[in-house]
């Protein structure tokens, strides 16, 4: 029997609510229990074939079971399938072409697996498909033109799938598409103008390699409720295209070279719950300042010990308590809770840290992590048992440093992903590293650099201090998986920072004071606007639930503009 063979191949056992050894189509397979409410694996049968004398499997969910192996040919024998969910496993190998023979399919997901190879053009045969998901895999190559034949498709999830190239022109025929989540791929070229002709309400295109402005045809998408487009290069846009999108609840347009002013009528968007327009080229004028108080204060220089340096070295245990390394260096504590847009500065004014980043569906995500039971390949494992996290932009600042050349040592370990062959191990954390505003490493992946999870890796960079000030900026540019093992596992993570001079210091470098652990995120408004390059405000419109806006004017990422988080949810359908 095909199903027996499939389960044996994946190492999956049938659940007791239906009898795999006898009559498969019995019990929960034929009663009123919904397949999504059953324990997995689960199936549903239709017994109306041959005048009620024959049953066929029509729905099959083998998801969240860490099934291991390839997709076997026996699956192609289940020709009556209309609903197939193989998400959140550890399936490897290609997505086989025979899937295109299951022409009755309406809902199909392979999300969160380790599948590879190209997307088969035969998927274009599934013209009854309403929902297709192959997100969070390791595919390569471009999307086949034949997917444009899926003219009934309403939902398409391909984020973090590995596909590349341009979005095919045949996709212009997908006029029934309501949801497209395609962030964190290698798409190039222009965002297609034909998207403006779709019936789409949720569009996510972050962390790709698109060029040119956001199409003006987007102005026709007046039913849009969730628009997330970021990280577009070589083309600037205005916000004119959103003027009639009054149904928006989520608007994220980070790092797109958007120019002009923030709309003065933003208060008319009465369904808007989350707003993120950071890292653009907005002009600050009186109308902006009245709408978003404090916006004109976000980019002031640090005054701390400027012109009268006191320090020549700094060591920080990111996310943890004070630790002394095997070489006797004291790494200062850094365990203050920063929240979505805040900072901490030491009493000695020798360093500070700031964070901007909020996941719009989970406001309680932690900005530190602890892994005390793990060992690492280093003489100083305790430095790697804590880390500071950010869902967007994380900065460390050296203050009052003597001018000269320095070595910046950054230490990392990936502790959020498992090492075994389970779907929770498939996540990818990717971010950029900037030192003194210059990009020093793009698309940094801790696990790749370290050679595995729970492995320590150090990165050294050279920096010149000319105004007693040094900035280390870890920036999430929309790349990497968002939702493995949970929906807030992405963005920068760092375990330790040390800054040492390449010259003989002339300053005393007094030891850090430890008398106070006060979180400077709760200090005066004056200090907050000086130190935080970003701000969270609540807009006073009655129907707004919690509008969070993070802004920075004039400067893009290559001039130290700040970033915030992508809003992907954990969808593996």
N, C-alpha and C positions, 0 to 999 in steps of 0.2 A: 504494500500500500504506500502511495506517494507520501502521505503525511508522516507515517512511521519512519520512512527513510530520511525525510527532511529533519525530523527531530533528533534522530540518531546522529545525523551528520553534525548538528550543532551542539550536541550534548544537552538537549533540552528534554525535560520530562513533562508528560501530559498532566494537566491538573485534574483532580478527582471529580470535578463536576460534570465531566463527560468521559465516556469510556473509550479510550483509544484501542484497547484490545478486543473490544466487541463492537458495539454499535457506536460509531463516532457521533453521528447526528442524533444525540439524545440529551436529556437533561438540559443544562443551560445553553446548549447549542441550538435548541429549538424552542425554548420557552420565551417569555417576554423580557428576560434579563438583557439589558443592553451590553454590547461587547465591551464598552469602555468601563463598565461596572464589574466585570468579571476579573478574577485573578488570572494572571498570565502564565502560560500561553492561553489564549482564548479563541474560540471560533463560533461562528454562526452558520447554520445550514438553511437551505431552502429545499423543502421536500415536495414541491409541487411539480417536479419533473415526471414525465411518463404517467400523467394522470394521477399524480400523488403516490406513485409506487417507487419513486427514485429520489434520493436526497443528494444534494451537491453542496460542497463548502463554498460559501459566498463571501465570508469575512474571516480574516485570519490576522490576529495580533500576537506577534512574538516580539514584544518590546520590553525594554528595561530588564532583560534577563542575562546580559553579558554572554549571549550566544557567540561562539567562536567558530570561524570557518568561512568558506565562500558560499555564495548563493547557489544551491544545487539545481541541476536541470529538472529534478522532480517537481520543483515549484511551477514550472511551465505547464504541468499537467492539470493544474487547478484552474481550468479555463473559465469557470463561472465566477471567479473572484471579482468582487466589485470594491472591496475595501481591504487593503493590505498595509500593515504597519510593522516594519522591522526596525524601528528606531531604537536608539540607545542600547546597542550591542557592540560587539567587536568583530563585525563581519569584514572580511578582507577580500582582496582580489577585485575584479571588475564588476560593474553593473552589467549583467549579461544581456545580449541582444534579444534573447527569447522573451524577455519581459514585454517586448512590443507585441507579442501574440496574445496577451491577456486583454483583449480589446473591449471587454465589458467593464474594465476597471474605472472607478469613479474617484476613489481616494487612495493615494499611494504615498508612503513615506519610507525613506531609508536614512533619515536624519541621525546624526551622532553615531557614526560608524568609522571604520578605517578603510572604506572602499577607495579604489584608485583607478587609474586609466581614464579614458575619455567617456563622455556621456554618449550612449548609443543613439544614433539617429532614429532607431526603431521606436523610441518612445513617442515619436510623432504619429504612430499608428493609433495611439490611445485617445481617440477623439471624443470619448465620453468622459475623460478626466475633468473633474471639478477642482481637485487639489493635488498638487505634486510637491514633494519635499525631498531633497537630497542634500540638505544643509549639513555643515560640520563633518566633511569627509576630506579625502585627499585626492580629488579628481584633478585632471589636467586638461589642457586644450580648451577650445572655445565651445560655447553652447551651439548645438547643431541647428541649422536653419529649419529642420523639420519640426522643431518644437513650435514653430509658428502655426502648425496645423491644429494645435490644441485650442480651437476657437471657443470651446465651452469652459475653458479654464478660468476659475475665479480666484484661486490662491496658488502662489508659486513661491516656495521657500528654497533659496539656494545660497544663503549667506554662509561664509566661511567654508565653501565647498572646494576651493582651489581652481575654479574655472577662470579663464582669461579671455583676452581679445575683446572685440566689440560686441555689443548686444546686436543680434541679427536683425536685419531690416524686416524679416518676415514676422517679427514680433508685433509689427504694426497691426496685424490681424487679431491680436488678443484683446479685442475691445470689451470683452466681458470681465477682464481681469480687475479684481477689486483690491487684492493684496499682493505686493511684490516686496519681499525682503531679500536684498541682494548685496548686503554690506560685506566688507572684508573679503573681496575677491581681487582678481587682477584685471578687471575690466579697464579698457583703454578707449581712446577716442572721445567722442562727444556723448553726453547724455542725449538719447534720441528725442527729437522734437515730437515724434508721434505719440509719446506718452501722454501728451496733452489731449489726445483723442480717446483715451481709455476712460473707463468708468471706475477709476481707481480711487480708493479712500485711504489706503495705507501704503506708503512708499518709503523704503529705507535703502539708501545708496551711500553708505559711509565707508571710508577707508579703502576706496578703490583708486584707480589712476586716471580718472576722467579729466578731460581738459575742456576749455571753453566755458562760456557762461551757462548758468541754469537756463534752460529754454524758456522763452517768453510764452510759449504755448501752455506752460503750467498755469497760466492765469485762468484757463478754462476749467481747471479742476476744482470747482467751487464746492464739491461734496467732500473734499479731502479733510480727514480728521487727524491723520498721523503722517507728518512729512519730516523725513530725516535725510538730509543730503549734506555731505561734508567732504572736505579735503580735495577740492577741485583746484587744479593748477592752470595757469596760463589763460585766464579769462575772468573778467569781473562782471558782476551782476548788481542790479539794484533790487530792492524789496518790492518793487511795483507789482510783481506777479502775484503777491499774496493778498492784494487789497480786497478781493472778493471771497477769500477763503475763510469766511466767518464761522465755519463749522469746525475749525481746527481745535483739537485738544492738546496735541503735541506738535511743537515746531522746533526742530533742531537744524540749524544751518551754520555749523561751525566751519571756520577756516576755508572760506570760499571766495575771498577777496570781494565781498559785498561792500558796495560803497553807498554814500549818501547818508541819510538820517534814519534812525529808528522811527517807524511810523508814529505820529502823534496820536493816531486814533487806535492805538493798541488796546485801549480799554474797551473797544467795541467788540473785541473777540471774546464773547461771553462764555464760550465753552473751553477756552484755553486754560490748561492746567500746568503745562510745562513749556518754558521758552528758553532757548539756548542759541545765542547769536554771537558767541565769542570768537576771537581771532579773525576779525574782519577789518574793514577800513572805514568804519562809521565816523561821521563828523559829529563832534559834540557841540551842540548849540543850546540855547536857552530852553527850547521845547523838550530836548532830551533830558536835561537836568531836572526839569520839573516832573517829568514822568518817572525817572529813575534817580532818586536822590543820591548824591554822593558820587555819581558817575565821573565827574570831572576831577576827582581826587585819587583815582585808582593808580596812577603811574608816577607818583612822587618818588624821589630818590630817598634811600635810607640815610638818616642823619647819624646813625649810631657810630660814634668814634671816627667819623670822617674827618680827615685832616690831622688827626692825633692818634695814630695807630698804637695799639697796645698788644697785639697778638701776632704770632707767626705760625701757629699750628692749631688745628681743631680736630677732635676725634669724637664721633657720635655713634652710639649703639641704637640704631633706628628701631623704633617701636618697643624698646625694652629699657630695663634698669641699667644703672651704671655697671660697667664691667671693666676689668683689667686684663689686658691681653697677655699672652705668654711672654711677650717681650717687654712687659711692664708699662705699656701705654694705657692710660685711663680713657675709656670711651664713655662719654657723658650720657646720662639718661635722656631718652626721647620717647616718653610714653604718654604724652598729653593727647587727649581726644580733640581732634581738630574739627570734625564735622565736615559739612559740605563746602564751606567757603570761609576758612579761618586760618589762624596762624598760632605759632608759639615762638617766643623769643626768650632767651635765657636772661636771668638777672644780671649776668656779667656783660650782656650785650655783645657776646662774641660770636653767636650764631643764631639763626632763626630758621623755621620751617613753615611753609604754607601749603595749603591744599585747596584745590578747587575741583569738585567732582561729586555728582549726585546721580544715582540711578533713579529714574523717575518713577519706578514701580516699587522701590524699596528704599525708604529713607533711613533705615536703621543699619545699613551696611557698615561694618567696622573698618576703621582706617589703620588698625594694627592687627598683627597676627602673631600667635605664639605656637611654637612646636617644641616644647621642652623635652619630649621623649625621644627625639630624633638625634642621630649622630651624623656628623658630617666629615668629609675628607680634609680636615684641617686641624692645626694645633690649637685653634680657638673656636671650638664648636659652639660655645655659648653665645658668640656674636651672631650666629646664624639661627638661633632658636627664637628669634623675634624678627619682625620686619615691619616697616611702615608701608601702607598701601594707599593707592589713590585710584579713583575711577575716572581720572582725567589728567590733572596737572599737579605734579609734586615738585616743590623747589626747596633746596637747602641754600642758605645764604651764609657766607663767611663775612663777619662784620669787624671793622677795626683792624684789618690785617695790614701788616707792613707791606708796602709796595715792593713788587719783585716777581720772580718766576717761582711757581709752585708745582708740586706733584699732587694730583687729586686721585685718591684711591677709593674706588667704589666696590663694595662687596655685596654679592647677591647669592641667593639660593632659592630654588623653586620648591615650595612646600605645599602648593595647593592641589597638585595632581598626583594620582597614584602611580605606582611603578608597574603594576600587573596588567594583564590583558583584559581590562574592563573598560567600559565606555567612559568612566570618570577619569581615565588616564589620558584621554584624547585631546584635552584642552591645549591651547597655544596662547601664551602670554607674549605680546609683542608691543614694544614702545620705543621711543627715540630718546637719545641722550644728548643734551646740550650743555656745554660748558662756556660760561661767559657769553651766552647768546649764539654761539657757533655750534652747528651740528657736528658732533664727534662720532656718533654711531647711530645709524638709521636701522629700524626694524630689529632692535635688540631682543633676542629670545634667550632668557636665562637658562632654560633647560638645554637648549642646543649648545650654548657657549660652555656650559659646565659639563656636558656629557651625560646628563641625567637629572632626575629629580633628587632632592635632598643631597645635592652635591654643591660645594662652595666654588665660586668663581670670582676672581678679582679683575677689575679693569682699571688700568692706569691711564691718566690723561695729563697733559701739561697745560698750565694756565698762567696767564700773566695778570697780575693785579696792579692796576694803575691808580685807582681811587679808593684804596682800602676796602674793597668790596669784591666778593667772588660769589657767583651764582651757579648752582648746579640744578639743571631743569630736566626732569623726567616727564616725558610728554606722550600721552596716548593719542595716536592719530587714527583711531578707528580700526586698527588691524588686530588680528588675533581673535580667537573664539570669545564669545561673550558669556556663554551660559553653561560651561562644563567645568566643574561638576555642579555649579549652581549659577543663577542668573547674574551674579555680581563678581564673577571670577575673571577679571580682565584689568588692564591698566598697570601702571608702574608698581614695582615692589622692590624694596632695597633693605639690606640688613645692616650695613655699616658704612660710614663715611669717614675718611681721614684726609686732612689737608696738611701737607708738610712743605717747608721752604726748600728751594734749591740754592739757597744762599745762607750766609751766616747772619742770623737775625741781630738787630741792634735793640730790640724791644724786650721787655722783661717777660712777656707772655705769662701773666699771673695765672695761677690755677683757677679752675672754674669754681664759682660759689655754689654751695649745695644747701644753703639755708632755706631756699624757697623752691617749691615745685609748682608755683602758681601757673595756670594756663593763661597765657596772655591773650588767648582768644576771647576772654571775657573782660578785658580791660577797656579803657575809654574809647569813645568813637574816634578821637583824634589819632590814637595809636593804630586803631584798626584800619583807617583809611590810608595811613602811611604805609603800613606793612603788608596789606593784602592786595595783590593785583587781581581783583575780582570781588564781586559783591553779590549777596543774595538778598532780594527784596520781595516783599509781598505787595502785590498791586491791589488797591482797594476797590475792586469791582465786586459787587455783591455775589454774583454767581461764580466767581473764581474760587476754586477750592484751595489751591496752594500754588500760586504762580512763582516759579523760581527762575530768575534771570541771571545769567552770568555774562558780563560784558567786558570787553576791553577795546579801546579805540585805536585806530590808526596803524598799529603795528601787527603784522602777521607773525606766524610762528618763527620765521627766521630772524625776527628781531625781538624775540622773547615774549611773544604773545602767549596768553594762557589758554588752556583748553579745558573742556569738561567732558562728561561721559556720553557714550552712545547708549541709546535706550532699547537695545534688543532684549526681547524676553526669551525665556527658555522654551523654544518651540521645537519639538522633534516629531511632531504629529505622526 
